[in-house]
Amino acid sequence: MLDHTSADDETVFKNLIVAALNDESDSVKSHIVQVSSIMMNLALTKCEVGMSMLADPQFQAAAKIYGQHLGEKLMKKAFDKLN
């Protein structure tokens, strides 16, 4: 899914991180819905995941890893700008 993540998708994830850091609970909830939608769309359209597989614990584990890797990628980009 990382290979298919667009700049717009990354922006939604960045906004989630910023909202979480600012303790904006309503905004966090809104961005979580958006990120979840992005992950489901990527899985269904780009990664050959079937609808029934979205509830599978393996997909949920993969989604968690996707979020971790995307977060790390975005943080690296942010810190690279500091140098």
PDB file with one MODEL, atoms N, CA, C and O in Angstrom:
MODEL        1
ATOM      1  N   MET A   1       0.826  -1.187   0.000  1.00  0.00           N
ATOM      2  CA  MET A   1       0.000   0.000   0.000  1.00  0.00           C
ATOM      3  C   MET A   1       0.872   1.253   0.000  1.00  0.00           C
ATOM      4  O   MET A   1       0.489   2.281  -0.559  1.00  0.00           O
ATOM      5  N   LEU A   2       2.042   1.166   0.626  1.00  0.00           N
ATOM      6  CA  LEU A   2       2.922   2.336   0.643  1.00  0.00           C
ATOM      7  C   LEU A   2       3.281   2.799  -0.761  1.00  0.00           C
ATOM      8  O   LEU A   2       3.357   3.999  -1.023  1.00  0.00           O
ATOM      9  N   ASP A   3       3.500   1.852  -1.660  1.00  0.00           N
ATOM     10  CA  ASP A   3       3.877   2.203  -3.028  1.00  0.00           C
ATOM     11  C   ASP A   3       2.772   2.946  -3.766  1.00  0.00           C
ATOM     12  O   ASP A   3       3.041   3.644  -4.744  1.00  0.00           O
ATOM     13  N   HIS A   4       1.549   2.806  -3.313  1.00  0.00           N
ATOM     14  CA  HIS A   4       0.406   3.418  -3.989  1.00  0.00           C
ATOM     15  C   HIS A   4      -0.141   4.637  -3.246  1.00  0.00           C
ATOM     16  O   HIS A   4      -1.167   5.192  -3.640  1.00  0.00           O
ATOM     17  N   THR A   5       0.527   5.053  -2.187  1.00  0.00           N
ATOM     18  CA  THR A   5       0.071   6.190  -1.396  1.00  0.00           C
ATOM     19  C   THR A   5       0.419   7.482  -2.123  1.00  0.00           C
ATOM     20  O   THR A   5       1.576   7.721  -2.470  1.00  0.00           O
ATOM     21  N   SER A   6      -0.596   8.312  -2.349  1.00  0.00           N
ATOM     22  CA  SER A   6      -0.391   9.568  -3.072  1.00  0.00           C
ATOM     23  C   SER A   6       0.002  10.687  -2.107  1.00  0.00           C
ATOM     24  O   SER A   6      -0.072  10.530  -0.888  1.00  0.00           O
ATOM     25  N   ALA A   7       0.416  11.803  -2.670  1.00  0.00           N
ATOM     26  CA  ALA A   7       0.741  12.979  -1.859  1.00  0.00           C
ATOM     27  C   ALA A   7      -0.495  13.442  -1.091  1.00  0.00           C
ATOM     28  O   ALA A   7      -0.381  13.875   0.056  1.00  0.00           O
ATOM     29  N   ASP A   8      -1.668  13.358  -1.706  1.00  0.00           N
ATOM     30  CA  ASP A   8      -2.905  13.738  -1.012  1.00  0.00           C
ATOM     31  C   ASP A   8      -3.173  12.809   0.169  1.00  0.00           C
ATOM     32  O   ASP A   8      -3.614  13.257   1.227  1.00  0.00           O
ATOM     33  N   ASP A   9      -2.907  11.514  -0.014  1.00  0.00           N
ATOM     34  CA  ASP A   9      -3.074  10.557   1.080  1.00  0.00           C
ATOM     35  C   ASP A   9      -2.131  10.905   2.232  1.00  0.00           C
ATOM     36  O   ASP A   9      -2.521  10.875   3.399  1.00  0.00           O
ATOM     37  N   GLU A  10      -0.890  11.234   1.888  1.00  0.00           N
ATOM     38  CA  GLU A  10       0.081  11.608   2.914  1.00  0.00           C
ATOM     39  C   GLU A  10      -0.372  12.850   3.669  1.00  0.00           C
ATOM     40  O   GLU A  10      -0.178  12.945   4.881  1.00  0.00           O
ATOM     41  N   THR A  11      -0.970  13.797   2.967  1.00  0.00           N
ATOM     42  CA  THR A  11      -1.450  15.018   3.614  1.00  0.00           C
ATOM     43  C   THR A  11      -2.520  14.703   4.651  1.00  0.00           C
ATOM     44  O   THR A  11      -2.517  15.281   5.738  1.00  0.00           O
ATOM     45  N   VAL A  12      -3.424  13.803   4.329  1.00  0.00           N
ATOM     46  CA  VAL A  12      -4.459  13.405   5.293  1.00  0.00           C
ATOM     47  C   VAL A  12      -3.805  12.789   6.527  1.00  0.00           C
ATOM     48  O   VAL A  12      -4.204  13.084   7.653  1.00  0.00           O
ATOM     49  N   PHE A  13      -2.810  11.941   6.321  1.00  0.00           N
ATOM     50  CA  PHE A  13      -2.115  11.302   7.438  1.00  0.00           C
ATOM     51  C   PHE A  13      -1.364  12.342   8.267  1.00  0.00           C
ATOM     52  O   PHE A  13      -1.365  12.268   9.496  1.00  0.00           O
ATOM     53  N   LYS A  14      -0.718  13.317   7.606  1.00  0.00           N
ATOM     54  CA  LYS A  14      -0.035  14.407   8.319  1.00  0.00           C
ATOM     55  C   LYS A  14      -1.028  15.172   9.181  1.00  0.00           C
ATOM     56  O   LYS A  14      -0.746  15.487  10.337  1.00  0.00           O
ATOM     57  N   ASN A  15      -2.194  15.468   8.612  1.00  0.00           N
ATOM     58  CA  ASN A  15      -3.213  16.201   9.364  1.00  0.00           C
ATOM     59  C   ASN A  15      -3.673  15.418  10.587  1.00  0.00           C
ATOM     60  O   ASN A  15      -3.961  16.006  11.629  1.00  0.00           O
ATOM     61  N   LEU A  16      -3.743  14.098  10.467  1.00  0.00           N
ATOM     62  CA  LEU A  16      -4.089  13.253  11.610  1.00  0.00           C
ATOM     63  C   LEU A  16      -3.028  13.380  12.697  1.00  0.00           C
ATOM     64  O   LEU A  16      -3.356  13.539  13.873  1.00  0.00           O
ATOM     65  N   ILE A  17      -1.769  13.312  12.310  1.00  0.00           N
ATOM     66  CA  ILE A  17      -0.678  13.421  13.278  1.00  0.00           C
ATOM     67  C   ILE A  17      -0.717  14.772  13.984  1.00  0.00           C
ATOM     68  O   ILE A  17      -0.590  14.835  15.207  1.00  0.00           O
ATOM     69  N   VAL A  18      -0.890  15.849  13.227  1.00  0.00           N
ATOM     70  CA  VAL A  18      -0.930  17.191  13.809  1.00  0.00           C
ATOM     71  C   VAL A  18      -2.116  17.330  14.757  1.00  0.00           C
ATOM     72  O   VAL A  18      -1.975  17.876  15.852  1.00  0.00           O
ATOM     73  N   ALA A  19      -3.271  16.846  14.349  1.00  0.00           N
ATOM     74  CA  ALA A  19      -4.456  16.917  15.213  1.00  0.00           C
ATOM     75  C   ALA A  19      -4.226  16.140  16.505  1.00  0.00           C
ATOM     76  O   ALA A  19      -4.621  16.588  17.581  1.00  0.00           O
ATOM     77  N   ALA A  20      -3.593  14.984  16.401  1.00  0.00           N
ATOM     78  CA  ALA A  20      -3.313  14.183  17.598  1.00  0.00           C
ATOM     79  C   ALA A  20      -2.342  14.915  18.514  1.00  0.00           C
ATOM     80  O   ALA A  20      -2.530  14.927  19.731  1.00  0.00           O
ATOM     81  N   LEU A  21      -1.310  15.524  17.946  1.00  0.00           N
ATOM     82  CA  LEU A  21      -0.333  16.258  18.752  1.00  0.00           C
ATOM     83  C   LEU A  21      -0.954  17.473  19.433  1.00  0.00           C
ATOM     84  O   LEU A  21      -0.527  17.872  20.516  1.00  0.00           O
ATOM     85  N   ASN A  22      -1.963  18.057  18.793  1.00  0.00           N
ATOM     86  CA  ASN A  22      -2.640  19.231  19.348  1.00  0.00           C
ATOM     87  C   ASN A  22      -3.837  18.876  20.222  1.00  0.00           C
ATOM     88  O   ASN A  22      -4.580  19.761  20.646  1.00  0.00           O
ATOM     89  N   ASP A  23      -4.028  17.583  20.496  1.00  0.00           N
ATOM     90  CA  ASP A  23      -5.148  17.113  21.326  1.00  0.00           C
ATOM     91  C   ASP A  23      -6.506  17.590  20.811  1.00  0.00           C
ATOM     92  O   ASP A  23      -7.379  17.954  21.599  1.00  0.00           O
ATOM     93  N   GLU A  24      -6.681  17.588  19.494  1.00  0.00           N
ATOM     94  CA  GLU A  24      -7.940  17.991  18.864  1.00  0.00           C
ATOM     95  C   GLU A  24      -8.755  16.731  18.579  1.00  0.00           C
ATOM     96  O   GLU A  24      -8.718  16.194  17.472  1.00  0.00           O
ATOM     97  N   SER A  25      -9.487  16.270  19.584  1.00  0.00           N
ATOM     98  CA  SER A  25     -10.138  14.957  19.492  1.00  0.00           C
ATOM     99  C   SER A  25     -11.152  14.862  18.349  1.00  0.00           C
ATOM    100  O   SER A  25     -11.222  13.829  17.684  1.00  0.00           O
ATOM    101  N   ASP A  26     -11.932  15.906  18.108  1.00  0.00           N
ATOM    102  CA  ASP A  26     -12.901  15.852  17.008  1.00  0.00           C
ATOM    103  C   ASP A  26     -12.193  15.754  15.656  1.00  0.00           C
ATOM    104  O   ASP A  26     -12.618  15.012  14.772  1.00  0.00           O
ATOM    105  N   SER A  27     -11.120  16.505  15.513  1.00  0.00           N
ATOM    106  CA  SER A  27     -10.352  16.472  14.272  1.00  0.00           C
ATOM    107  C   SER A  27      -9.659  15.120  14.104  1.00  0.00           C
ATOM    108  O   SER A  27      -9.574  14.599  12.992  1.00  0.00           O
ATOM    109  N   VAL A  28      -9.167  14.556  15.200  1.00  0.00           N
ATOM    110  CA  VAL A  28      -8.540  13.230  15.144  1.00  0.00           C
ATOM    111  C   VAL A  28      -9.549  12.208  14.637  1.00  0.00           C
ATOM    112  O   VAL A  28      -9.236  11.404  13.759  1.00  0.00           O
ATOM    113  N   LYS A  29     -10.754  12.240  15.188  1.00  0.00           N
ATOM    114  CA  LYS A  29     -11.788  11.288  14.765  1.00  0.00           C
ATOM    115  C   LYS A  29     -12.083  11.430  13.278  1.00  0.00           C
ATOM    116  O   LYS A  29     -12.212  10.431  12.570  1.00  0.00           O
ATOM    117  N   SER A  30     -12.188  12.655  12.810  1.00  0.00           N
ATOM    118  CA  SER A  30     -12.467  12.910  11.402  1.00  0.00           C
ATOM    119  C   SER A  30     -11.345  12.386  10.513  1.00  0.00           C
ATOM    120  O   SER A  30     -11.602  11.766   9.480  1.00  0.00           O
ATOM    121  N   HIS A  31     -10.111  12.633  10.912  1.00  0.00           N
ATOM    122  CA  HIS A  31      -8.974  12.190  10.110  1.00  0.00           C
ATOM    123  C   HIS A  31      -8.796  10.675  10.163  1.00  0.00           C
ATOM    124  O   HIS A  31      -8.338  10.076   9.190  1.00  0.00           O
ATOM    125  N   ILE A  32      -9.148  10.052  11.276  1.00  0.00           N
ATOM    126  CA  ILE A  32      -9.080   8.590  11.348  1.00  0.00           C
ATOM    127  C   ILE A  32     -10.044   7.972  10.339  1.00  0.00           C
ATOM    128  O   ILE A  32      -9.717   6.984   9.683  1.00  0.00           O
ATOM    129  N   VAL A  33     -11.225   8.558  10.221  1.00  0.00           N
ATOM    130  CA  VAL A  33     -12.192   8.071   9.229  1.00  0.00           C
ATOM    131  C   VAL A  33     -11.607   8.212   7.824  1.00  0.00           C
ATOM    132  O   VAL A  33     -11.722   7.299   7.006  1.00  0.00           O
ATOM    133  N   GLN A  34     -10.982   9.354   7.547  1.00  0.00           N
ATOM    134  CA  GLN A  34     -10.388   9.577   6.226  1.00  0.00           C
ATOM    135  C   GLN A  34      -9.241   8.605   5.951  1.00  0.00           C
ATOM    136  O   GLN A  34      -9.147   8.047   4.858  1.00  0.00           O
ATOM    137  N   VAL A  35      -8.369   8.403   6.945  1.00  0.00           N
ATOM    138  CA  VAL A  35      -7.241   7.486   6.774  1.00  0.00           C
ATOM    139  C   VAL A  35      -7.748   6.061   6.575  1.00  0.00           C
ATOM    140  O   VAL A  35      -7.220   5.322   5.744  1.00  0.00           O
ATOM    141  N   SER A  36      -8.760   5.680   7.331  1.00  0.00           N
ATOM    142  CA  SER A  36      -9.342   4.341   7.177  1.00  0.00           C
ATOM    143  C   SER A  36      -9.898   4.153   5.774  1.00  0.00           C
ATOM    144  O   SER A  36      -9.723   3.100   5.161  1.00  0.00           O
ATOM    145  N   SER A  37     -10.560   5.170   5.277  1.00  0.00           N
ATOM    146  CA  SER A  37     -11.115   5.117   3.922  1.00  0.00           C
ATOM    147  C   SER A  37     -10.004   4.988   2.880  1.00  0.00           C
ATOM    148  O   SER A  37     -10.126   4.223   1.924  1.00  0.00           O
ATOM    149  N   ILE A  38      -8.935   5.734   3.071  1.00  0.00           N
ATOM    150  CA  ILE A  38      -7.793   5.662   2.152  1.00  0.00           C
ATOM    151  C   ILE A  38      -7.205   4.259   2.156  1.00  0.00           C
ATOM    152  O   ILE A  38      -6.930   3.695   1.097  1.00  0.00           O
ATOM    153  N   MET A  39      -7.010   3.689   3.352  1.00  0.00           N
ATOM    154  CA  MET A  39      -6.427   2.347   3.444  1.00  0.00           C
ATOM    155  C   MET A  39      -7.325   1.306   2.786  1.00  0.00           C
ATOM    156  O   MET A  39      -6.842   0.426   2.074  1.00  0.00           O
ATOM    157  N   MET A  40      -8.625   1.407   3.023  1.00  0.00           N
ATOM    158  CA  MET A  40      -9.544   0.448   2.401  1.00  0.00           C
ATOM    159  C   MET A  40      -9.524   0.596   0.886  1.00  0.00           C
ATOM    160  O   MET A  40      -9.498  -0.401   0.165  1.00  0.00           O
ATOM    161  N   ASN A  41      -9.537   1.831   0.400  1.00  0.00           N
ATOM    162  CA  ASN A  41      -9.517   2.069  -1.040  1.00  0.00           C
ATOM    163  C   ASN A  41      -8.237   1.520  -1.670  1.00  0.00           C
ATOM    164  O   ASN A  41      -8.287   0.862  -2.709  1.00  0.00           O
ATOM    165  N   LEU A  42      -7.099   1.788  -1.044  1.00  0.00           N
ATOM    166  CA  LEU A  42      -5.834   1.267  -1.565  1.00  0.00           C
ATOM    167  C   LEU A  42      -5.838  -0.255  -1.593  1.00  0.00           C
ATOM    168  O   LEU A  42      -5.430  -0.870  -2.578  1.00  0.00           O
ATOM    169  N   ALA A  43      -6.299  -0.849  -0.511  1.00  0.00           N
ATOM    170  CA  ALA A  43      -6.318  -2.313  -0.421  1.00  0.00           C
ATOM    171  C   ALA A  43      -7.205  -2.921  -1.503  1.00  0.00           C
ATOM    172  O   ALA A  43      -6.826  -3.892  -2.157  1.00  0.00           O
ATOM    173  N   LEU A  44      -8.386  -2.340  -1.683  1.00  0.00           N
ATOM    174  CA  LEU A  44      -9.352  -2.897  -2.631  1.00  0.00           C
ATOM    175  C   LEU A  44      -8.986  -2.636  -4.088  1.00  0.00           C
ATOM    176  O   LEU A  44      -9.227  -3.482  -4.949  1.00  0.00           O
ATOM    177  N   THR A  45      -8.405  -1.468  -4.367  1.00  0.00           N
ATOM    178  CA  THR A  45      -8.174  -1.092  -5.763  1.00  0.00           C
ATOM    179  C   THR A  45      -6.747  -1.310  -6.252  1.00  0.00           C
ATOM    180  O   THR A  45      -6.523  -1.477  -7.451  1.00  0.00           O
ATOM    181  N   LYS A  46      -5.790  -1.311  -5.346  1.00  0.00           N
ATOM    182  CA  LYS A  46      -4.388  -1.401  -5.763  1.00  0.00           C
ATOM    183  C   LYS A  46      -3.681  -2.670  -5.298  1.00  0.00           C
ATOM    184  O   LYS A  46      -2.644  -3.042  -5.847  1.00  0.00           O
ATOM    185  N   CYS A  47      -4.237  -3.331  -4.291  1.00  0.00           N
ATOM    186  CA  CYS A  47      -3.516  -4.455  -3.675  1.00  0.00           C
ATOM    187  C   CYS A  47      -4.257  -5.782  -3.775  1.00  0.00           C
ATOM    188  O   CYS A  47      -3.875  -6.758  -3.130  1.00  0.00           O
ATOM    189  N   GLU A  48      -5.298  -5.821  -4.569  1.00  0.00           N
ATOM    190  CA  GLU A  48      -6.039  -7.062  -4.809  1.00  0.00           C
ATOM    191  C   GLU A  48      -6.576  -7.706  -3.532  1.00  0.00           C
ATOM    192  O   GLU A  48      -6.619  -8.930  -3.415  1.00  0.00           O
ATOM    193  N   VAL A  49      -6.977  -6.882  -2.590  1.00  0.00           N
ATOM    194  CA  VAL A  49      -7.607  -7.369  -1.361  1.00  0.00           C
ATOM    195  C   VAL A  49      -9.109  -7.381  -1.598  1.00  0.00           C
ATOM    196  O   VAL A  49      -9.662  -6.403  -2.099  1.00  0.00           O
ATOM    197  N   GLY A  50      -9.765  -8.457  -1.250  1.00  0.00           N
ATOM    198  CA  GLY A  50     -11.210  -8.551  -1.385  1.00  0.00           C
ATOM    199  C   GLY A  50     -11.912  -7.932  -0.188  1.00  0.00           C
ATOM    200  O   GLY A  50     -11.341  -7.840   0.898  1.00  0.00           O
ATOM    201  N   MET A  51     -13.145  -7.513  -0.391  1.00  0.00           N
ATOM    202  CA  MET A  51     -13.918  -6.864   0.667  1.00  0.00           C
ATOM    203  C   MET A  51     -13.968  -7.718   1.933  1.00  0.00           C
ATOM    204  O   MET A  51     -13.845  -7.192   3.039  1.00  0.00           O
ATOM    205  N   SER A  52     -14.146  -9.018   1.780  1.00  0.00           N
ATOM    206  CA  SER A  52     -14.252  -9.894   2.951  1.00  0.00           C
ATOM    207  C   SER A  52     -12.948  -9.956   3.739  1.00  0.00           C
ATOM    208  O   SER A  52     -12.956 -10.275   4.928  1.00  0.00           O
ATOM    209  N   MET A  53     -11.839  -9.658   3.090  1.00  0.00           N
ATOM    210  CA  MET A  53     -10.539  -9.727   3.761  1.00  0.00           C
ATOM    211  C   MET A  53     -10.289  -8.532   4.678  1.00  0.00           C
ATOM    212  O   MET A  53      -9.399  -8.583   5.526  1.00  0.00           O
ATOM    213  N   LEU A  54     -11.065  -7.456   4.519  1.00  0.00           N
ATOM    214  CA  LEU A  54     -10.846  -6.258   5.329  1.00  0.00           C
ATOM    215  C   LEU A  54     -11.062  -6.512   6.818  1.00  0.00           C
ATOM    216  O   LEU A  54     -10.458  -5.842   7.655  1.00  0.00           O
ATOM    217  N   ALA A  55     -11.915  -7.469   7.150  1.00  0.00           N
ATOM    218  CA  ALA A  55     -12.182  -7.788   8.555  1.00  0.00           C
ATOM    219  C   ALA A  55     -11.215  -8.832   9.112  1.00  0.00           C
ATOM    220  O   ALA A  55     -11.241  -9.131  10.305  1.00  0.00           O
ATOM    221  N   ASP A  56     -10.378  -9.375   8.264  1.00  0.00           N
ATOM    222  CA  ASP A  56      -9.430 -10.411   8.678  1.00  0.00           C
ATOM    223  C   ASP A  56      -8.348  -9.810   9.579  1.00  0.00           C
ATOM    224  O   ASP A  56      -7.833  -8.733   9.278  1.00  0.00           O
ATOM    225  N   PRO A  57      -8.000 -10.474  10.660  1.00  0.00           N
ATOM    226  CA  PRO A  57      -6.946  -9.965  11.548  1.00  0.00           C
ATOM    227  C   PRO A  57      -5.613  -9.720  10.832  1.00  0.00           C
ATOM    228  O   PRO A  57      -4.850  -8.837  11.226  1.00  0.00           O
ATOM    229  N   GLN A  58      -5.334 -10.493   9.789  1.00  0.00           N
ATOM    230  CA  GLN A  58      -4.091 -10.274   9.043  1.00  0.00           C
ATOM    231  C   GLN A  58      -4.111  -8.932   8.317  1.00  0.00           C
ATOM    232  O   GLN A  58      -3.095  -8.239   8.266  1.00  0.00           O
ATOM    233  N   PHE A  59      -5.266  -8.562   7.753  1.00  0.00           N
ATOM    234  CA  PHE A  59      -5.355  -7.259   7.098  1.00  0.00           C
ATOM    235  C   PHE A  59      -5.243  -6.154   8.131  1.00  0.00           C
ATOM    236  O   PHE A  59      -4.570  -5.149   7.899  1.00  0.00           O
ATOM    237  N   GLN A  60      -5.898  -6.331   9.268  1.00  0.00           N
ATOM    238  CA  GLN A  60      -5.829  -5.321  10.319  1.00  0.00           C
ATOM    239  C   GLN A  60      -4.395  -5.137  10.808  1.00  0.00           C
ATOM    240  O   GLN A  60      -3.971  -4.014  11.080  1.00  0.00           O
ATOM    241  N   ALA A  61      -3.651  -6.228  10.921  1.00  0.00           N
ATOM    242  CA  ALA A  61      -2.240  -6.136  11.307  1.00  0.00           C
ATOM    243  C   ALA A  61      -1.436  -5.419  10.222  1.00  0.00           C
ATOM    244  O   ALA A  61      -0.565  -4.601  10.520  1.00  0.00           O
ATOM    245  N   ALA A  62      -1.738  -5.734   8.964  1.00  0.00           N
ATOM    246  CA  ALA A  62      -1.045  -5.082   7.851  1.00  0.00           C
ATOM    247  C   ALA A  62      -1.364  -3.590   7.817  1.00  0.00           C
ATOM    248  O   ALA A  62      -0.485  -2.779   7.528  1.00  0.00           O
ATOM    249  N   ALA A  63      -2.606  -3.219   8.108  1.00  0.00           N
ATOM    250  CA  ALA A  63      -2.993  -1.807   8.133  1.00  0.00           C
ATOM    251  C   ALA A  63      -2.235  -1.068   9.232  1.00  0.00           C
ATOM    252  O   ALA A  63      -1.821   0.076   9.042  1.00  0.00           O
ATOM    253  N   LYS A  64      -2.055  -1.709  10.360  1.00  0.00           N
ATOM    254  CA  LYS A  64      -1.299  -1.100  11.461  1.00  0.00           C
ATOM    255  C   LYS A  64       0.153  -0.871  11.038  1.00  0.00           C
ATOM    256  O   LYS A  64       0.719   0.191  11.294  1.00  0.00           O
ATOM    257  N   ILE A  65       0.743  -1.864  10.398  1.00  0.00           N
ATOM    258  CA  ILE A  65       2.129  -1.738   9.927  1.00  0.00           C
ATOM    259  C   ILE A  65       2.228  -0.642   8.869  1.00  0.00           C
ATOM    260  O   ILE A  65       3.187   0.129   8.858  1.00  0.00           O
ATOM    261  N   TYR A  66       1.234  -0.574   7.979  1.00  0.00           N
ATOM    262  CA  TYR A  66       1.195   0.487   6.965  1.00  0.00           C
ATOM    263  C   TYR A  66       1.223   1.854   7.647  1.00  0.00           C
ATOM    264  O   TYR A  66       2.000   2.728   7.264  1.00  0.00           O
ATOM    265  N   GLY A  67       0.378   2.032   8.654  1.00  0.00           N
ATOM    266  CA  GLY A  67       0.337   3.303   9.373  1.00  0.00           C
ATOM    267  C   GLY A  67       1.661   3.632  10.038  1.00  0.00           C
ATOM    268  O   GLY A  67       2.104   4.781  10.014  1.00  0.00           O
ATOM    269  N   GLN A  68       2.291   2.636  10.626  1.00  0.00           N
ATOM    270  CA  GLN A  68       3.591   2.856  11.263  1.00  0.00           C
ATOM    271  C   GLN A  68       4.643   3.266  10.239  1.00  0.00           C
ATOM    272  O   GLN A  68       5.400   4.211  10.461  1.00  0.00           O
ATOM    273  N   HIS A  69       4.685   2.555   9.126  1.00  0.00           N
ATOM    274  CA  HIS A  69       5.684   2.863   8.100  1.00  0.00           C
ATOM    275  C   HIS A  69       5.428   4.223   7.461  1.00  0.00           C
ATOM    276  O   HIS A  69       6.370   4.970   7.199  1.00  0.00           O
ATOM    277  N   LEU A  70       4.172   4.547   7.210  1.00  0.00           N
ATOM    278  CA  LEU A  70       3.858   5.848   6.625  1.00  0.00           C
ATOM    279  C   LEU A  70       4.209   6.961   7.606  1.00  0.00           C
ATOM    280  O   LEU A  70       4.757   7.989   7.208  1.00  0.00           O
ATOM    281  N   GLY A  71       3.899   6.765   8.881  1.00  0.00           N
ATOM    282  CA  GLY A  71       4.262   7.752   9.898  1.00  0.00           C
ATOM    283  C   GLY A  71       5.767   7.959   9.970  1.00  0.00           C
ATOM    284  O   GLY A  71       6.236   9.093  10.065  1.00  0.00           O
ATOM    285  N   GLU A  72       6.524   6.870   9.926  1.00  0.00           N
ATOM    286  CA  GLU A  72       7.989   6.966   9.944  1.00  0.00           C
ATOM    287  C   GLU A  72       8.499   7.708   8.714  1.00  0.00           C
ATOM    288  O   GLU A  72       9.412   8.527   8.810  1.00  0.00           O
ATOM    289  N   LYS A  73       7.909   7.417   7.562  1.00  0.00           N
ATOM    290  CA  LYS A  73       8.307   8.084   6.317  1.00  0.00           C
ATOM    291  C   LYS A  73       8.063   9.589   6.417  1.00  0.00           C
ATOM    292  O   LYS A  73       8.914  10.388   6.027  1.00  0.00           O
ATOM    293  N   LEU A  74       6.904   9.969   6.938  1.00  0.00           N
ATOM    294  CA  LEU A  74       6.570  11.386   7.054  1.00  0.00           C
ATOM    295  C   LEU A  74       7.459  12.085   8.076  1.00  0.00           C
ATOM    296  O   LEU A  74       7.864  13.228   7.864  1.00  0.00           O
ATOM    297  N   MET A  75       7.766  11.413   9.181  1.00  0.00           N
ATOM    298  CA  MET A  75       8.645  12.010  10.189  1.00  0.00           C
ATOM    299  C   MET A  75      10.058  12.176   9.631  1.00  0.00           C
ATOM    300  O   MET A  75      10.719  13.175   9.912  1.00  0.00           O
ATOM    301  N   LYS A  76      10.519  11.216   8.853  1.00  0.00           N
ATOM    302  CA  LYS A  76      11.846  11.336   8.235  1.00  0.00           C
ATOM    303  C   LYS A  76      11.879  12.539   7.303  1.00  0.00           C
ATOM    304  O   LYS A  76      12.841  13.307   7.308  1.00  0.00           O
ATOM    305  N   LYS A  77      10.832  12.702   6.505  1.00  0.00           N
ATOM    306  CA  LYS A  77      10.761  13.865   5.609  1.00  0.00           C
ATOM    307  C   LYS A  77      10.807  15.163   6.410  1.00  0.00           C
ATOM    308  O   LYS A  77      11.481  16.118   6.022  1.00  0.00           O
ATOM    309  N   ALA A  78      10.087  15.190   7.528  1.00  0.00           N
ATOM    310  CA  ALA A  78      10.050  16.392   8.358  1.00  0.00           C
ATOM    311  C   ALA A  78      11.430  16.698   8.937  1.00  0.00           C
ATOM    312  O   ALA A  78      11.879  17.844   8.905  1.00  0.00           O
ATOM    313  N   PHE A  79      12.100  15.680   9.464  1.00  0.00           N
ATOM    314  CA  PHE A  79      13.419  15.901  10.053  1.00  0.00           C
ATOM    315  C   PHE A  79      14.469  16.223   8.995  1.00  0.00           C
ATOM    316  O   PHE A  79      15.414  16.963   9.272  1.00  0.00           O
ATOM    317  N   ASP A  80      14.321  15.684   7.798  1.00  0.00           N
ATOM    318  CA  ASP A  80      15.248  16.014   6.714  1.00  0.00           C
ATOM    319  C   ASP A  80      15.183  17.495   6.368  1.00  0.00           C
ATOM    320  O   ASP A  80      16.180  18.073   5.934  1.00  0.00           O
ATOM    321  N   LYS A  81      14.035  18.110   6.553  1.00  0.00           N
ATOM    322  CA  LYS A  81      13.884  19.539   6.267  1.00  0.00           C
ATOM    323  C   LYS A  81      14.602  20.402   7.294  1.00  0.00           C
ATOM    324  O   LYS A  81      14.886  21.571   7.033  1.00  0.00           O
ATOM    325  N   LEU A  82      14.897  19.835   8.461  1.00  0.00           N
ATOM    326  CA  LEU A  82      15.586  20.582   9.507  1.00  0.00           C
ATOM    327  C   LEU A  82      17.083  20.696   9.242  1.00  0.00           C
ATOM    328  O   LEU A  82      17.757  21.545   9.825  1.00  0.00           O
ATOM    329  N   ASN A  83      17.590  19.861   8.383  1.00  0.00           N
ATOM    330  CA  ASN A  83      19.042  19.860   8.108  1.00  0.00           C
ATOM    331  C   ASN A  83      19.402  20.748   6.956  1.00  0.00           C
ATOM    332  O   ASN A  83      20.576  20.855   6.602  1.00  0.00           O
TER     333      ASN A  83
ENDMDL
END
